[in-house]
Amino acid sequence: MTESAPAAPGATLGKDLPTCPSCGATVTPTASFCEECGATLTPIDGVVDDHTGGEELESPITLSHPVERAEATDIEAALETDMPGDTEDTVIIARPCTNCGGVIGEDGYCQTCGTKAPTERDHYTEQPSSWVAACCDKGIRHFRNEDATAVASDPALGGRAVLVVCDGVSTSVDSDVASLAAARAAREVLLAHRPAGMGVPASQAGATAAALQAAAARANAAVVEKTAPTSDNAASCTFAAAVIDDSQIVFGNVGDSRVYWVPDPGSTTDPVELSVDDSVAQARIAMGVSREEAENGPQAHAITKWLGRDSPDFTPRTGSIDVTDPGWLVVCSDGLWNYVSEAAALQSLIGTLSGAEPDPLPLSVALVGWANEQGGKDNISVALARHEV
C-alpha cells in the first residue's frame, strides 16, 4: 500500500485523521492498531463505519476489515472476474501452506505444521499463460493487503499481454477495495481495446497509449463506484499498467507504482525504469537530490497523483519502447521497489532468483518472498511478462 499522500487542491486524503501516539503515523479513527508500528489504538467513539447503513457492496469489499477466514464460496466470489469473450480468470484459488507446503484444511490451518493460512485476498497468484504471471501479497507489517494485480495474455509467447498493478492509499478508507476494483476495470478496458491493422508501430503505440488513458479513467470510475457516498476520506489508489505486443511495450502510470524493462544479463541493452513516479521523492530527484536520499527522506512515499473521488488529475503519463533482447516486463508496487529501486539492481536480483528456464509464476513468487525477507514493510505486487527474440 502507498503509505501516505500529500494534501492537494480539492483533495482530502488523510484529512483530519488522528495519529498514532507511538510513532506519529496517520491512522483511521476506527483503527484498533497502527499499521506502521503495530501499537494498540483506541477507536474514536462516534465514528461511523462507511459500510454501516450504506449500500451493501459486493465482495471483496468485506475484506476491507480484518477477517478470520472466508468460506470457500465467498473466496471464489471475491476473486471472480467477468472477462471478455472466452477468457478465463486466472487467480489460483488452491495453494499449499506458505510455511511447509502442506495442505490447508477446511479450518484454514495447515494440516501438517498447523500454520494459519492467509486469506485469499492477503496472498494470491495469477497465471493466464506460460509466459505471464503475477503475485500479490500483504507483506509482513500490514494487517491487510491493499495492493491488487490483474493480468491477461494470449496463450502463445510473443503475443499480447496486459499487466496492471494498483496500490491502495493506506490513509484512505477501503483502499483494498479500491485497488482491486481499479486493477480489474483497467484490465477489461485494455483487453477490449486491441489495436489491429494500425499500420506503422507508432500508430499502434499511440492507439495503445489512448487505451491506457481510457483504462485509467475507467479504473478511476471503479474506485469512485466503490467509495461510500458518506465517506469524507474517499478510497484511493495508484495505477501502473503495461501492454506488451510482440516487441512493443506501451506503459502508463499514476502515482508511484512502477513499470520496468529488464533484459537478461549480458544483453545488448540496459535495464530501465520506464515509468516516472508521481511523488514527492520524484520531485526531489528532479531538483537534483540523489535517488537514495529522496526515496528514504521525509514524505518519500507521498504521492502527487492518484485514482479516486478526490483526485485532481488521474491522467496517466504514458510512453512506449521497442525491445530487441530477451527479458522481463515488470510492473510492481513500492512493496518491491522499496528494496530494489534501481533497474540494474532489479536485473541482478531477477538473475539470481530465476530458474534454469524462464518461468514467470515462480519468479513472481520469489520476488515477493525476497521482499518479505527484507522486512516486508509494505504490501507487495509483482506482475511479469516474458519476452523472447
GIUR-V522468 format. One record per pair of residues at least 12 apart in sequence whose ideal C-beta (glycine too) atoms are under 8 Angstrom apart, sorted by sequence separation. I is the first residue (numbers start at 1). J is the second residue. D is the distance in whole Angstrom. If there is no record, write none. Layout:
# GIUR-V522468
i={I I}
j={J J}
d={D D}
This chain:
# GIUR-V522468
i={14 17 22 25 31 79 100 123 124 136 150 151 166 167 195 223 240 241 249 260 282 368 23 30 51 97 100 104 123 136 151 166 195 223 239 240 260 261 281 284 350 353 367 20 23 27 29 30 51 79 99 123 135 149 150 166 193 223 239 240 259 260 281 353 368 22 29 59 63 97 100 122 123 134 149 193 238 239 240 258 259 367 20 23 97 99 122 134 149 166 195 238 239 258 259 281 330 20 22 30 76 98 134 148 166 193 238 240 242 258 350 353 21 29 59 60 75 97 133 147 148 165 193 237 238 239 240 241 257 280 281 349 364 20 30 59 60 98 132 147 148 164 238 240 258 280 281 364 97 98 118 132 147 148 164 166 219 280 281 330 364 20 72 132 146 147 190 193 256 279 281 283 349 363 3 4 122 123 131 146 164 189 190 193 253 255 256 279 280 328 121 122 126 128 146 164 216 251 252 253 255 256 279 280 121 126 128 129 146 251 253 254 255 279 280 360 98 126 128 129 162 189 190 216 249 253 256 278 279 360 18 129 131 164 189 215 256 277 278 360 93 129 130 278 95 129 142 148 162 187 278 358 91 132 134 146 162 186 189 212 95 131 146 185 186 188 189 328 132 134 145 148 212 336 339 92 129 144 147 148 186 211 242 326 328 336 339 3 91 92 128 146 150 185 186 301 338 91 92 148 149 150 160 185 91 92 148 152 208 240 328 332 336 339 90 148 150 151 183 185 216 335 338 339 90 150 182 185 208 215 69 90 152 181 182 184 212 216 69 152 212 213 278 338 68 88 182 208 212 338 79 87 181 182 204 209 276 335 78 181 208 275 335 78 205 209 335 75 178 181 204 275 334 335 336 75 79 178 181 205 256 274 333 335 336 295 333 335 336 201 256 274 333 178 255 332 333 70 177 178 272 332 69 70 255 291 332 164 190 254 255 291 331 332 67 174 254 255 330 331 166 174 186 190 254 330 173 174 269 330 121 173 182 186 269 329 63 268 269 271 328 329 174 178 182 268 328 329 63 173 177 178 179 267 328 329 121 178 267 328 173 175 254 261 263 267 326 327 60 90 172 173 174 175 254 264 326 90 171 172 173 175 254 261 263 264 326 172 253 254 263 264 326 172 252 253 263 323 325 87 238 252 262 324 169 252 261 262 168 169 251 252 261 262 168 169 238 239 250 251 260 261 262 81 83 168 169 237 238 250 251 260 261 273 167 236 237 250 259 260 273 166 167 236 237 249 259 260 272 166 236 248 249 258 259 260 271 165 166 235 248 249 258 270 271 166 234 235 236 248 249 257 258 270 164 165 234 236 239 241 247 248 257 258 271 164 165 234 247 257 258 271 66 164 239 247 257 66 163 256 162 163 258 64 162 163 249 251 63 162 163 227 262 161 227 261 265 160 161 260 265 160 161 223 224 262 263 160 223 224 244 262 159 160 223 260 265 159 220 242 264 158 167 219 220 262 148 167 242 167 241 146 166 216 220 240 165 240 240 220 238 217 216 216 216 213 38 81 213 84 87 212 36 83 213 35 81 82 212 35 84 35 83 84 64 209 33 64 209 64 209 64 208 61 63 64 63 205 60 61 60 57 60 201 50 50 257 182 178 178 169 35 172 169 169 247 1 166 244 247 28 242 244 1 26 28 1 17 13 14 13 14 13 5 2 4 61 1 2 4 5 163 165 167 1 2 3 4 5 164 165 167 1 2 3 161 163 165 167 1 57 57 55 1 54 54 54 51 50 50 50 48 147 147 139 137 28 168 167 167 16 17 165 15 15 165 14 164 12 13 163 12 13 163 12 163 13 161 135 133 132 133 130 131 135 157 158 133 134 135 158 5 133 137 157 135 136 139 140 147 149 151 153 127 135 139 146 147 148 149 127 141 145 147 149 151 2 137 140 141 2 125 140 141 142 139 140 141 142 139 125 139 125 139 138 139 137 138 136 137 136 137 135 136 135 136 134 135 134 134 133 134 132 133 132 2 132 2 131 132 131 6 6 13 4 13 6 8 4 5 6 13 3 4 5 6 12 2 4 11 10 11 2 5 11 10 9 2 8 2 1 3 1 1}
j={26 29 34 37 43 91 112 135 136 148 162 163 178 179 207 235 252 253 261 272 294 380 36 43 64 110 113 117 136 149 164 179 208 236 252 253 273 274 294 297 363 366 380 34 37 41 43 44 65 93 113 137 149 163 164 180 207 237 253 254 273 274 295 367 382 37 44 74 78 112 115 137 138 149 164 208 253 254 255 273 274 382 36 39 113 115 138 150 165 182 211 254 255 274 275 297 346 37 39 47 93 115 151 165 183 210 255 257 259 275 367 370 39 47 77 78 93 115 151 165 166 183 211 255 256 257 258 259 275 298 299 367 382 39 49 78 79 117 151 166 167 183 257 259 277 299 300 383 117 118 138 152 167 168 184 186 239 300 301 350 384 41 93 153 167 168 211 214 277 300 302 304 370 384 25 26 144 145 153 168 186 211 212 215 275 277 278 301 302 350 144 145 149 151 169 187 239 274 275 276 278 279 302 303 145 150 152 153 170 275 277 278 279 303 304 384 123 151 153 154 187 214 215 241 274 278 281 303 304 385 44 155 157 190 215 241 282 303 304 386 120 156 157 305 123 157 170 176 190 215 306 386 120 161 163 175 191 215 218 241 125 161 176 215 216 218 219 358 163 165 176 179 243 367 370 124 161 176 179 180 218 243 274 358 360 368 371 36 124 125 161 179 183 218 219 334 371 125 126 182 183 184 194 219 126 127 183 187 243 275 363 367 371 374 126 184 186 187 219 221 252 371 374 375 127 187 219 222 245 252 107 128 190 219 220 222 250 254 108 191 251 252 317 377 108 128 222 248 252 378 120 128 222 223 245 250 317 376 120 223 250 317 377 121 248 252 378 119 222 225 248 319 378 379 380 120 124 223 226 250 301 319 378 380 381 341 379 381 382 248 303 321 380 226 303 380 381 119 226 227 321 381 119 120 305 341 382 215 241 305 306 342 382 383 119 226 306 307 382 383 219 227 239 243 307 383 227 228 323 384 176 228 237 241 324 384 119 324 325 327 384 385 231 235 239 325 385 386 121 231 235 236 237 325 386 387 180 237 326 387 233 235 314 321 323 327 386 387 121 151 233 234 235 236 315 325 387 152 233 234 235 237 316 323 325 326 388 235 316 317 326 327 389 236 316 317 327 387 389 152 303 317 327 389 235 318 327 328 235 236 318 319 328 329 236 237 306 307 318 319 328 329 330 150 152 237 238 306 307 319 320 329 330 342 237 306 307 320 329 330 343 237 238 307 308 320 330 331 343 238 308 320 321 330 331 332 343 238 239 308 321 322 331 343 344 240 308 309 310 322 323 331 332 344 239 240 309 311 314 316 322 323 332 333 346 240 241 310 323 333 334 347 143 241 316 324 334 144 241 334 241 242 337 144 242 243 329 331 144 243 244 308 343 243 309 343 347 243 244 343 348 244 245 307 308 346 347 245 308 309 329 347 245 246 309 346 351 246 307 329 351 246 255 307 308 350 237 256 331 257 331 237 257 307 311 331 257 332 333 314 333 314 314 315 316 315 141 184 316 188 191 316 141 188 318 141 187 188 318 142 191 143 191 192 173 318 143 174 319 175 320 176 320 174 176 177 177 320 176 177 177 177 180 322 173 174 381 307 307 308 303 170 308 306 308 387 142 307 385 389 171 385 387 146 171 173 147 171 169 171 171 172 172 169 167 169 226 167 168 170 171 329 331 333 168 169 170 171 172 331 332 334 169 170 171 329 331 333 335 170 226 228 228 175 228 229 230 228 228 230 231 230 333 335 335 335 233 379 379 381 232 233 381 232 233 383 233 383 232 233 383 233 234 384 234 385 236 385 361 360 360 361 359 360 364 386 387 363 364 365 388 236 364 368 388 367 368 371 372 379 381 383 385 360 368 372 379 380 381 382 361 375 379 381 383 385 237 372 375 376 238 361 376 377 378 376 377 378 379 377 364 378 365 379 379 380 379 380 379 380 380 381 380 381 381 382 381 382 382 383 383 384 383 384 384 255 385 256 385 386 386 280 299 306 299 308 302 304 301 302 303 310 301 302 303 304 310 301 303 310 310 311 303 306 312 312 312 306 312 334 335 378 378 379}
d={5 7 7 7 7 4 5 8 6 6 8 5 8 6 4 6 8 7 6 7 7 5 5 5 8 4 4 5 7 5 7 4 6 7 8 4 5 6 4 7 7 4 8 4 4 6 7 7 8 7 5 5 8 8 5 8 8 6 6 8 8 6 5 6 6 5 4 6 7 7 7 7 7 4 7 8 7 4 8 6 4 5 7 7 6 4 4 8 5 4 8 6 6 8 4 7 7 6 4 5 6 7 5 7 4 8 3 4 5 5 7 7 7 4 5 4 7 6 7 7 5 7 4 7 6 7 6 8 8 8 8 7 5 6 6 4 8 7 6 7 8 5 4 6 7 4 5 7 7 7 7 8 5 8 8 8 6 7 7 8 5 7 8 4 7 7 6 7 4 8 8 7 7 6 8 7 7 7 7 3 5 7 7 8 4 7 7 7 4 6 7 5 6 6 8 5 6 5 8 7 5 5 6 8 6 8 5 5 6 6 8 6 7 5 7 4 7 5 5 7 6 5 5 8 7 7 8 6 6 7 7 5 4 7 4 6 8 8 5 6 7 8 7 4 8 8 8 8 4 8 8 5 8 5 7 5 6 4 5 6 7 7 4 8 7 7 8 8 7 8 6 4 7 6 8 7 8 6 6 4 6 8 8 8 8 7 6 7 5 5 8 6 4 5 4 6 7 7 7 7 6 5 7 5 5 7 4 6 5 6 8 8 5 4 4 8 7 7 7 7 7 6 8 8 6 4 4 4 7 8 8 4 8 8 7 8 7 6 4 6 7 7 7 7 8 8 5 8 4 6 6 8 4 5 7 6 6 8 7 6 4 7 8 6 6 7 4 8 8 7 7 8 6 5 6 4 7 4 5 5 7 6 7 3 7 6 6 7 6 6 5 7 6 6 5 8 4 6 5 7 8 6 7 7 6 7 5 8 7 5 5 7 8 7 6 7 6 8 7 4 7 7 7 6 6 7 8 7 7 6 7 7 5 6 7 7 7 7 5 8 6 4 8 4 6 6 7 8 4 5 6 6 4 4 6 7 8 5 7 7 5 6 6 6 7 6 8 6 6 7 5 7 4 6 8 7 6 8 7 6 6 6 5 6 4 5 5 5 6 8 7 5 6 4 4 6 4 6 7 6 7 6 5 7 8 4 7 5 7 4 7 8 8 8 7 6 6 5 7 6 8 6 6 8 7 5 8 7 7 7 7 8 8 8 6 5 5 4 8 4 5 5 4 6 7 6 7 8 5 6 3 6 5 8 5 7 4 8 6 6 8 8 7 7 6 8 5 8 7 5 6 7 6 7 8 5 4 7 8 8 5 8 7 8 6 7 8 5 5 5 8 4 6 4 6 7 7 7 7 6 7 5 6 7 8 8 6 8 7 5 8 7 7 7 5 8 6 7 5 6 8 7 8 5 7 6 7 4 5 5 5 5 7 8 7 6 5 8 4 6 7 6 7 6 7 6 8 8 5 5 7 8 7 7 7 5 5 8 8 5 7 7 6 7 5 6 7 5 6 7 7 6 8 8 7 7 8 8 5 5 5 6 7 6 8 4 7 5 8 8 7 5 7 7 6 5 7 4 8 5 7 7 6 7 5 7 8 6 7 7 7 6 7 6 7 7 6 7 5 8 8 8 6 4 5 7 6 6 6 4 6 8 6 5 5 8 7 6 7 7 6 7 5 4 5 5 5 6 8 7 6 7 7 6 8 8 4 6 8 4 6 8 8 6 5 7 6 7 4 6 5 8 5 7 6 8 8 8 7 7 8 7 5 7 6 6 7 7 6 7 4 6 8 8 7 6 6 4 8 4 6 4 8 6 4 7 8 8 6 5 7 7 5 5 6 7 8 7 6 4 5 5 7 7 5 6 5 7 7 8 5 7 5 4 5 8 8 7 7 6 6 6 3 5 7 4 7 7 6 7 7 5 7 5 5 5 7 8 8 5 7 8 8 5 7 8 7 5 7 4 8 7 8 6 7 7 5 6 6 7 4 6 7 7 7 8 4 7 6 6 7 6 5 5 5 6 5 6 8 4 7 7 6 6 6 5 6 8 6 7 8 7 6 5}
